[in-house]
Amino acid sequence: MSSADPITEFQHALERAVAHQVDTAPVALATADGEGRPSVRMVLLRGADRRGFVFHTNYNSRKGRELDVNPHAALCFHWIALDEQIRAEGRVERLPEVESDAYFQSRPRGSQIGAWASAQSDLLPTRETLEEQYRETERRFEGQTVIPRPPFWGGYRLIPERIEFWYGRPDRLHDRVSYTREQGNWRIERLYP
């Protein structure tokens, strides 16, 4: 570990991964409902800085509904090629609308239409139903150069309270270093593997 700040350490890890041609966007996001029942799925990391880790989704999806009732979540990056894992835990908040709007406009047109067409996580009678909703949405926005962001879709930021770095080493003598936020500062602890 070379940094007293986990965000700087994360940026170093990200640079190493990119240098080894690792796709760093996929990350496992774990949420829990109001009764503490967990669920996990892959999302795409769309930003990471001192404020936290950013991803986007449909607010009405299962993860969106769970975050509405329990705004605590965890992320897990696992970069097999580097034998590294990074976990971040913290509180999640919605991004300001202007940030969600800007990201939505950067997406391919097909993805924008798909965001409008899909009632993410709801029951889907048939695949053809989704394809027809997509075609209807295409017709709705035909001739428009800008497709507005749906009001039910946007970004979230996980504000880390704890970040753990795991670096694989021979003979199972892995390095584990935990950063825990305490009163605005980071407490650093080494953990047994």
MARROMAR-42360 format. One record per residue (C-alpha): x, y, z; residue in three letters; residue number from 0. Coordinates in pm, 1 decimal. Layout:
BEGIN
<pt><u>X</u><v>Y</v><w>Z</w><type>ALA</type><seq>NUM</seq></pt>
...
***
This chain:
BEGIN
<pt><u>0.0</u><v>0.0</v><w>0.0</w><type>MET</type><seq>0</seq></pt>
<pt><u>141.5</u><v>331.2</v><w>-97.7</w><type>SER</type><seq>1</seq></pt>
<pt><u>-122.4</u><v>581.6</v><w>8.6</w><type>SER</type><seq>2</seq></pt>
<pt><u>-281.1</u><v>711.7</v><w>326.6</w><type>ALA</type><seq>3</seq></pt>
<pt><u>-592.2</u><v>786.3</v><w>119.2</w><type>ASP</type><seq>4</seq></pt>
<pt><u>-802.2</u><v>499.4</v><w>-23.5</w><type>PRO</type><seq>5</seq></pt>
<pt><u>-927.9</u><v>702.2</v><w>-319.4</w><type>ILE</type><seq>6</seq></pt>
<pt><u>-569.0</u><v>766.6</v><w>-430.2</w><type>THR</type><seq>7</seq></pt>
<pt><u>-495.6</u><v>396.3</v><w>-377.1</w><type>GLU</type><seq>8</seq></pt>
<pt><u>-804.0</u><v>308.2</v><w>-584.5</w><type>PHE</type><seq>9</seq></pt>
<pt><u>-687.0</u><v>537.2</v><w>-865.1</w><type>GLN</type><seq>10</seq></pt>
<pt><u>-345.3</u><v>363.3</v><w>-863.2</w><type>HIS</type><seq>11</seq></pt>
<pt><u>-516.6</u><v>22.6</v><w>-877.6</w><type>ALA</type><seq>12</seq></pt>
<pt><u>-740.2</u><v>143.8</v><w>-1160.9</w><type>LEU</type><seq>13</seq></pt>
<pt><u>-436.5</u><v>264.6</v><w>-1357.8</w><type>GLU</type><seq>14</seq></pt>
<pt><u>-265.9</u><v>-74.4</v><w>-1310.8</w><type>ARG</type><seq>15</seq></pt>
<pt><u>-576.6</u><v>-255.0</v><w>-1429.4</w><type>ALA</type><seq>16</seq></pt>
<pt><u>-613.8</u><v>-34.9</v><w>-1737.1</w><type>VAL</type><seq>17</seq></pt>
<pt><u>-243.2</u><v>-86.4</v><w>-1818.0</w><type>ALA</type><seq>18</seq></pt>
<pt><u>-313.1</u><v>-463.1</v><w>-1814.3</w><type>HIS</type><seq>19</seq></pt>
<pt><u>-616.8</u><v>-413.9</v><w>-2040.8</w><type>GLN</type><seq>20</seq></pt>
<pt><u>-864.8</u><v>-509.0</v><w>-1768.2</w><type>VAL</type><seq>21</seq></pt>
<pt><u>-1221.5</u><v>-386.9</v><w>-1819.3</w><type>ASP</type><seq>22</seq></pt>
<pt><u>-1259.7</u><v>-184.6</v><w>-1499.8</w><type>THR</type><seq>23</seq></pt>
<pt><u>-1622.7</u><v>-75.3</v><w>-1550.5</w><type>ALA</type><seq>24</seq></pt>
<pt><u>-1807.0</u><v>-389.7</v><w>-1429.3</w><type>PRO</type><seq>25</seq></pt>
<pt><u>-1855.2</u><v>-396.4</v><w>-1053.0</w><type>VAL</type><seq>26</seq></pt>
<pt><u>-2078.3</u><v>-606.3</v><w>-828.9</w><type>ALA</type><seq>27</seq></pt>
<pt><u>-2331.1</u><v>-393.2</v><w>-640.3</w><type>LEU</type><seq>28</seq></pt>
<pt><u>-2490.7</u><v>-541.1</v><w>-328.4</w><type>ALA</type><seq>29</seq></pt>
<pt><u>-2805.0</u><v>-385.5</v><w>-182.9</w><type>THR</type><seq>30</seq></pt>
<pt><u>-3058.6</u><v>-505.4</v><w>73.5</w><type>ALA</type><seq>31</seq></pt>
<pt><u>-3428.0</u><v>-450.6</v><w>117.3</w><type>ASP</type><seq>32</seq></pt>
<pt><u>-3590.0</u><v>-304.5</v><w>427.9</w><type>GLY</type><seq>33</seq></pt>
<pt><u>-3577.7</u><v>-642.9</v><w>602.3</w><type>GLU</type><seq>34</seq></pt>
<pt><u>-3208.0</u><v>-689.0</v><w>530.6</w><type>GLY</type><seq>35</seq></pt>
<pt><u>-3246.9</u><v>-949.0</v><w>252.6</w><type>ARG</type><seq>36</seq></pt>
<pt><u>-2948.6</u><v>-896.0</v><w>21.0</w><type>PRO</type><seq>37</seq></pt>
<pt><u>-2928.0</u><v>-898.4</v><w>-356.4</w><type>SER</type><seq>38</seq></pt>
<pt><u>-2629.8</u><v>-844.9</v><w>-582.5</w><type>VAL</type><seq>39</seq></pt>
<pt><u>-2584.4</u><v>-768.4</v><w>-950.9</w><type>ARG</type><seq>40</seq></pt>
<pt><u>-2327.3</u><v>-623.3</v><w>-1186.7</w><type>MET</type><seq>41</seq></pt>
<pt><u>-2343.0</u><v>-253.9</v><w>-1276.2</w><type>VAL</type><seq>42</seq></pt>
<pt><u>-2100.4</u><v>-31.8</v><w>-1463.3</w><type>LEU</type><seq>43</seq></pt>
<pt><u>-1877.9</u><v>212.4</v><w>-1277.4</w><type>LEU</type><seq>44</seq></pt>
<pt><u>-1914.0</u><v>550.8</v><w>-1446.0</w><type>ARG</type><seq>45</seq></pt>
<pt><u>-1698.3</u><v>762.4</v><w>-1218.8</w><type>GLY</type><seq>46</seq></pt>
<pt><u>-1479.4</u><v>750.4</v><w>-911.0</w><type>ALA</type><seq>47</seq></pt>
<pt><u>-1334.9</u><v>1044.3</v><w>-723.7</w><type>ASP</type><seq>48</seq></pt>
<pt><u>-1310.0</u><v>1180.5</v><w>-369.5</w><type>ARG</type><seq>49</seq></pt>
<pt><u>-1689.3</u><v>1208.3</v><w>-353.9</w><type>ARG</type><seq>50</seq></pt>
<pt><u>-1739.3</u><v>837.0</v><w>-423.4</w><type>GLY</type><seq>51</seq></pt>
<pt><u>-1826.5</u><v>578.6</v><w>-688.1</w><type>PHE</type><seq>52</seq></pt>
<pt><u>-2091.0</u><v>649.7</v><w>-955.1</w><type>VAL</type><seq>53</seq></pt>
<pt><u>-2329.8</u><v>413.9</v><w>-1136.8</w><type>PHE</type><seq>54</seq></pt>
<pt><u>-2662.5</u><v>465.3</v><w>-1317.6</w><type>HIS</type><seq>55</seq></pt>
<pt><u>-2987.1</u><v>271.3</v><w>-1333.2</w><type>THR</type><seq>56</seq></pt>
<pt><u>-3364.8</u><v>281.1</v><w>-1344.0</w><type>ASN</type><seq>57</seq></pt>
<pt><u>-3487.7</u><v>420.3</v><w>-1010.7</w><type>TYR</type><seq>58</seq></pt>
<pt><u>-3780.6</u><v>174.0</v><w>-1024.6</w><type>ASN</type><seq>59</seq></pt>
<pt><u>-3554.4</u><v>-130.3</v><w>-1064.1</w><type>SER</type><seq>60</seq></pt>
<pt><u>-3508.9</u><v>-368.3</v><w>-772.9</w><type>ARG</type><seq>61</seq></pt>
<pt><u>-3182.1</u><v>-198.9</v><w>-675.5</w><type>LYS</type><seq>62</seq></pt>
<pt><u>-3343.8</u><v>143.7</v><w>-698.9</w><type>GLY</type><seq>63</seq></pt>
<pt><u>-3635.6</u><v>37.7</v><w>-480.2</w><type>ARG</type><seq>64</seq></pt>
<pt><u>-3398.4</u><v>-122.5</v><w>-229.4</w><type>GLU</type><seq>65</seq></pt>
<pt><u>-3183.5</u><v>190.7</v><w>-214.9</w><type>LEU</type><seq>66</seq></pt>
<pt><u>-3497.1</u><v>396.5</v><w>-147.5</w><type>ASP</type><seq>67</seq></pt>
<pt><u>-3566.6</u><v>198.7</v><w>172.4</w><type>VAL</type><seq>68</seq></pt>
<pt><u>-3208.4</u><v>111.8</v><w>269.0</w><type>ASN</type><seq>69</seq></pt>
<pt><u>-2950.5</u><v>358.0</v><w>131.7</w><type>PRO</type><seq>70</seq></pt>
<pt><u>-2650.7</u><v>143.9</v><w>231.1</w><type>HIS</type><seq>71</seq></pt>
<pt><u>-2470.8</u><v>-68.2</v><w>-27.7</w><type>ALA</type><seq>72</seq></pt>
<pt><u>-2142.4</u><v>-233.8</v><w>-115.6</w><type>ALA</type><seq>73</seq></pt>
<pt><u>-1935.3</u><v>-257.2</v><w>-433.5</w><type>LEU</type><seq>74</seq></pt>
<pt><u>-1686.0</u><v>-530.4</v><w>-518.5</w><type>CYS</type><seq>75</seq></pt>
<pt><u>-1429.8</u><v>-501.9</v><w>-797.1</w><type>PHE</type><seq>76</seq></pt>
<pt><u>-1255.5</u><v>-830.7</v><w>-879.8</w><type>HIS</type><seq>77</seq></pt>
<pt><u>-975.7</u><v>-807.4</v><w>-1132.1</w><type>TRP</type><seq>78</seq></pt>
<pt><u>-870.2</u><v>-1169.0</v><w>-1183.4</w><type>ILE</type><seq>79</seq></pt>
<pt><u>-586.2</u><v>-1083.6</v><w>-1423.2</w><type>ALA</type><seq>80</seq></pt>
<pt><u>-418.3</u><v>-883.3</v><w>-1145.4</w><type>LEU</type><seq>81</seq></pt>
<pt><u>-528.8</u><v>-1106.1</v><w>-856.3</w><type>ASP</type><seq>82</seq></pt>
<pt><u>-682.0</u><v>-800.7</v><w>-687.7</w><type>GLU</type><seq>83</seq></pt>
<pt><u>-1012.8</u><v>-725.4</v><w>-522.6</w><type>GLN</type><seq>84</seq></pt>
<pt><u>-1142.2</u><v>-393.2</v><w>-393.1</w><type>ILE</type><seq>85</seq></pt>
<pt><u>-1454.0</u><v>-359.8</v><w>-179.1</w><type>ARG</type><seq>86</seq></pt>
<pt><u>-1627.6</u><v>-34.3</v><w>-90.7</w><type>ALA</type><seq>87</seq></pt>
<pt><u>-1914.1</u><v>4.0</v><w>156.2</w><type>GLU</type><seq>88</seq></pt>
<pt><u>-2114.8</u><v>313.3</v><w>230.3</w><type>GLY</type><seq>89</seq></pt>
<pt><u>-2422.1</u><v>526.2</v><w>195.2</w><type>ARG</type><seq>90</seq></pt>
<pt><u>-2573.2</u><v>579.7</v><w>-148.7</w><type>VAL</type><seq>91</seq></pt>
<pt><u>-2740.0</u><v>897.0</v><w>-272.2</w><type>GLU</type><seq>92</seq></pt>
<pt><u>-2892.6</u><v>1001.3</v><w>-602.7</w><type>ARG</type><seq>93</seq></pt>
<pt><u>-2685.6</u><v>1226.4</v><w>-824.7</w><type>LEU</type><seq>94</seq></pt>
<pt><u>-2812.0</u><v>1577.6</v><w>-897.3</w><type>PRO</type><seq>95</seq></pt>
<pt><u>-3041.4</u><v>1578.8</v><w>-1202.4</w><type>GLU</type><seq>96</seq></pt>
<pt><u>-2794.7</u><v>1785.9</v><w>-1405.0</w><type>VAL</type><seq>97</seq></pt>
<pt><u>-2528.5</u><v>1513.1</v><w>-1364.0</w><type>GLU</type><seq>98</seq></pt>
<pt><u>-2774.0</u><v>1237.1</v><w>-1456.6</w><type>SER</type><seq>99</seq></pt>
<pt><u>-2888.0</u><v>1440.5</v><w>-1758.7</w><type>ASP</type><seq>100</seq></pt>
<pt><u>-2530.0</u><v>1489.4</v><w>-1878.6</w><type>ALA</type><seq>101</seq></pt>
<pt><u>-2446.7</u><v>1119.7</v><w>-1852.0</w><type>TYR</type><seq>102</seq></pt>
<pt><u>-2772.3</u><v>1016.3</v><w>-2022.4</w><type>PHE</type><seq>103</seq></pt>
<pt><u>-2689.5</u><v>1241.6</v><w>-2317.6</w><type>GLN</type><seq>104</seq></pt>
<pt><u>-2348.6</u><v>1072.3</v><w>-2351.7</w><type>SER</type><seq>105</seq></pt>
<pt><u>-2510.9</u><v>729.7</v><w>-2401.9</w><type>ARG</type><seq>106</seq></pt>
<pt><u>-2575.1</u><v>579.2</v><w>-2746.1</w><type>PRO</type><seq>107</seq></pt>
<pt><u>-2920.0</u><v>658.1</v><w>-2885.4</w><type>ARG</type><seq>108</seq></pt>
<pt><u>-3021.7</u><v>291.4</v><w>-2869.1</w><type>GLY</type><seq>109</seq></pt>
<pt><u>-2940.1</u><v>278.8</v><w>-2498.0</w><type>SER</type><seq>110</seq></pt>
<pt><u>-3140.9</u><v>596.2</v><w>-2440.6</w><type>GLN</type><seq>111</seq></pt>
<pt><u>-3441.8</u><v>443.9</v><w>-2616.4</w><type>ILE</type><seq>112</seq></pt>
<pt><u>-3393.6</u><v>121.4</v><w>-2421.5</w><type>GLY</type><seq>113</seq></pt>
<pt><u>-3401.6</u><v>313.7</v><w>-2093.1</w><type>ALA</type><seq>114</seq></pt>
<pt><u>-3743.1</u><v>454.3</v><w>-2186.3</w><type>TRP</type><seq>115</seq></pt>
<pt><u>-3876.2</u><v>122.1</v><w>-2320.4</w><type>ALA</type><seq>116</seq></pt>
<pt><u>-3780.2</u><v>-106.9</v><w>-2031.8</w><type>SER</type><seq>117</seq></pt>
<pt><u>-3972.2</u><v>-121.4</v><w>-1704.3</w><type>ALA</type><seq>118</seq></pt>
<pt><u>-3658.6</u><v>-267.8</v><w>-1546.8</w><type>GLN</type><seq>119</seq></pt>
<pt><u>-3715.2</u><v>-551.8</v><w>-1296.9</w><type>SER</type><seq>120</seq></pt>
<pt><u>-4092.1</u><v>-571.8</v><w>-1365.7</w><type>ASP</type><seq>121</seq></pt>
<pt><u>-4240.5</u><v>-894.8</v><w>-1503.0</w><type>LEU</type><seq>122</seq></pt>
<pt><u>-4211.9</u><v>-918.7</v><w>-1882.6</w><type>LEU</type><seq>123</seq></pt>
<pt><u>-4478.0</u><v>-1134.0</v><w>-2053.8</w><type>PRO</type><seq>124</seq></pt>
<pt><u>-4268.7</u><v>-1207.1</v><w>-2366.0</w><type>THR</type><seq>125</seq></pt>
<pt><u>-3949.4</u><v>-1092.4</v><w>-2534.9</w><type>ARG</type><seq>126</seq></pt>
<pt><u>-4168.4</u><v>-963.1</v><w>-2819.3</w><type>GLU</type><seq>127</seq></pt>
<pt><u>-4340.8</u><v>-727.2</v><w>-2573.6</w><type>THR</type><seq>128</seq></pt>
<pt><u>-4008.1</u><v>-559.7</v><w>-2494.3</w><type>LEU</type><seq>129</seq></pt>
<pt><u>-3911.3</u><v>-540.7</v><w>-2861.5</w><type>GLU</type><seq>130</seq></pt>
<pt><u>-4246.9</u><v>-379.7</v><w>-2947.9</w><type>GLU</type><seq>131</seq></pt>
<pt><u>-4208.6</u><v>-126.6</v><w>-2664.0</w><type>GLN</type><seq>132</seq></pt>
<pt><u>-3863.1</u><v>-43.8</v><w>-2800.8</w><type>TYR</type><seq>133</seq></pt>
<pt><u>-4004.5</u><v>10.8</v><w>-3153.3</w><type>ARG</type><seq>134</seq></pt>
<pt><u>-4286.0</u><v>227.8</v><w>-3011.7</w><type>GLU</type><seq>135</seq></pt>
<pt><u>-4031.5</u><v>436.1</v><w>-2821.2</w><type>THR</type><seq>136</seq></pt>
<pt><u>-3819.2</u><v>469.7</v><w>-3136.7</w><type>GLU</type><seq>137</seq></pt>
<pt><u>-4124.5</u><v>605.0</v><w>-3321.9</w><type>ARG</type><seq>138</seq></pt>
<pt><u>-4204.0</u><v>839.8</v><w>-3031.9</w><type>ARG</type><seq>139</seq></pt>
<pt><u>-3860.2</u><v>1003.1</v><w>-3053.0</w><type>PHE</type><seq>140</seq></pt>
<pt><u>-3821.7</u><v>982.5</v><w>-3431.4</w><type>GLU</type><seq>141</seq></pt>
<pt><u>-3683.0</u><v>1306.4</v><w>-3571.3</w><type>GLY</type><seq>142</seq></pt>
<pt><u>-3565.6</u><v>1430.7</v><w>-3231.3</w><type>GLN</type><seq>143</seq></pt>
<pt><u>-3192.6</u><v>1482.9</v><w>-3203.1</w><type>THR</type><seq>144</seq></pt>
<pt><u>-3203.5</u><v>1492.5</v><w>-2822.5</w><type>VAL</type><seq>145</seq></pt>
<pt><u>-3385.7</u><v>1229.2</v><w>-2621.2</w><type>ILE</type><seq>146</seq></pt>
<pt><u>-3459.2</u><v>1355.5</v><w>-2268.9</w><type>PRO</type><seq>147</seq></pt>
<pt><u>-3359.8</u><v>1147.9</v><w>-1968.6</w><type>ARG</type><seq>148</seq></pt>
<pt><u>-3654.9</u><v>954.2</v><w>-1827.5</w><type>PRO</type><seq>149</seq></pt>
<pt><u>-3758.7</u><v>1088.5</v><w>-1485.4</w><type>PRO</type><seq>150</seq></pt>
<pt><u>-3730.9</u><v>731.1</v><w>-1351.3</w><type>PHE</type><seq>151</seq></pt>
<pt><u>-3365.9</u><v>687.4</v><w>-1456.4</w><type>TRP</type><seq>152</seq></pt>
<pt><u>-3045.9</u><v>841.3</v><w>-1322.7</w><type>GLY</type><seq>153</seq></pt>
<pt><u>-2724.3</u><v>813.5</v><w>-1131.0</w><type>GLY</type><seq>154</seq></pt>
<pt><u>-2622.6</u><v>717.8</v><w>-781.1</w><type>TYR</type><seq>155</seq></pt>
<pt><u>-2306.2</u><v>780.8</v><w>-584.5</w><type>ARG</type><seq>156</seq></pt>
<pt><u>-2179.1</u><v>540.7</v><w>-319.0</w><type>LEU</type><seq>157</seq></pt>
<pt><u>-2003.8</u><v>755.3</v><w>-58.3</w><type>ILE</type><seq>158</seq></pt>
<pt><u>-1748.2</u><v>519.4</v><w>94.2</w><type>PRO</type><seq>159</seq></pt>
<pt><u>-1729.4</u><v>467.2</v><w>468.1</w><type>GLU</type><seq>160</seq></pt>
<pt><u>-1501.0</u><v>165.7</v><w>432.5</w><type>ARG</type><seq>161</seq></pt>
<pt><u>-1273.9</u><v>47.2</v><w>149.5</w><type>ILE</type><seq>162</seq></pt>
<pt><u>-1074.0</u><v>-273.6</v><w>158.2</w><type>GLU</type><seq>163</seq></pt>
<pt><u>-794.7</u><v>-369.2</v><w>-80.6</w><type>PHE</type><seq>164</seq></pt>
<pt><u>-702.7</u><v>-736.0</v><w>-126.9</w><type>TRP</type><seq>165</seq></pt>
<pt><u>-388.2</u><v>-826.6</v><w>-318.6</w><type>TYR</type><seq>166</seq></pt>
<pt><u>-326.2</u><v>-1193.1</v><w>-395.2</w><type>GLY</type><seq>167</seq></pt>
<pt><u>12.4</u><v>-1329.5</v><w>-286.2</w><type>ARG</type><seq>168</seq></pt>
<pt><u>177.2</u><v>-1675.7</v><w>-296.5</w><type>PRO</type><seq>169</seq></pt>
<pt><u>97.6</u><v>-1936.3</v><w>-31.2</w><type>ASP</type><seq>170</seq></pt>
<pt><u>-228.2</u><v>-1758.4</v><w>60.2</w><type>ARG</type><seq>171</seq></pt>
<pt><u>-32.9</u><v>-1484.8</v><w>236.6</w><type>LEU</type><seq>172</seq></pt>
<pt><u>-245.6</u><v>-1220.4</v><w>69.0</w><type>HIS</type><seq>173</seq></pt>
<pt><u>-232.0</u><v>-852.0</v><w>157.9</w><type>ASP</type><seq>174</seq></pt>
<pt><u>-553.1</u><v>-704.9</v><w>300.6</w><type>ARG</type><seq>175</seq></pt>
<pt><u>-568.0</u><v>-340.2</v><w>395.7</w><type>VAL</type><seq>176</seq></pt>
<pt><u>-881.8</u><v>-173.5</v><w>527.2</w><type>SER</type><seq>177</seq></pt>
<pt><u>-957.4</u><v>200.0</v><w>530.5</w><type>TYR</type><seq>178</seq></pt>
<pt><u>-1241.5</u><v>313.9</v><w>758.1</w><type>THR</type><seq>179</seq></pt>
<pt><u>-1367.7</u><v>672.9</v><w>760.6</w><type>ARG</type><seq>180</seq></pt>
<pt><u>-1375.9</u><v>823.5</v><w>1109.8</w><type>GLU</type><seq>181</seq></pt>
<pt><u>-1467.3</u><v>1189.1</v><w>1161.2</w><type>GLN</type><seq>182</seq></pt>
<pt><u>-1342.9</u><v>1286.6</v><w>816.1</w><type>GLY</type><seq>183</seq></pt>
<pt><u>-1015.9</u><v>1094.2</v><w>838.6</w><type>ASN</type><seq>184</seq></pt>
<pt><u>-920.5</u><v>745.0</v><w>725.3</w><type>TRP</type><seq>185</seq></pt>
<pt><u>-809.7</u><v>481.4</v><w>976.4</w><type>ARG</type><seq>186</seq></pt>
<pt><u>-584.2</u><v>223.2</v><w>808.9</w><type>ILE</type><seq>187</seq></pt>
<pt><u>-561.7</u><v>-134.7</v><w>934.2</w><type>GLU</type><seq>188</seq></pt>
<pt><u>-394.2</u><v>-445.2</v><w>798.1</w><type>ARG</type><seq>189</seq></pt>
<pt><u>-606.3</u><v>-762.9</v><w>819.1</w><type>LEU</type><seq>190</seq></pt>
<pt><u>-514.5</u><v>-1129.7</v><w>824.0</w><type>TYR</type><seq>191</seq></pt>
<pt><u>-588.4</u><v>-1293.4</v><w>488.3</w><type>PRO</type><seq>192</seq></pt>
***
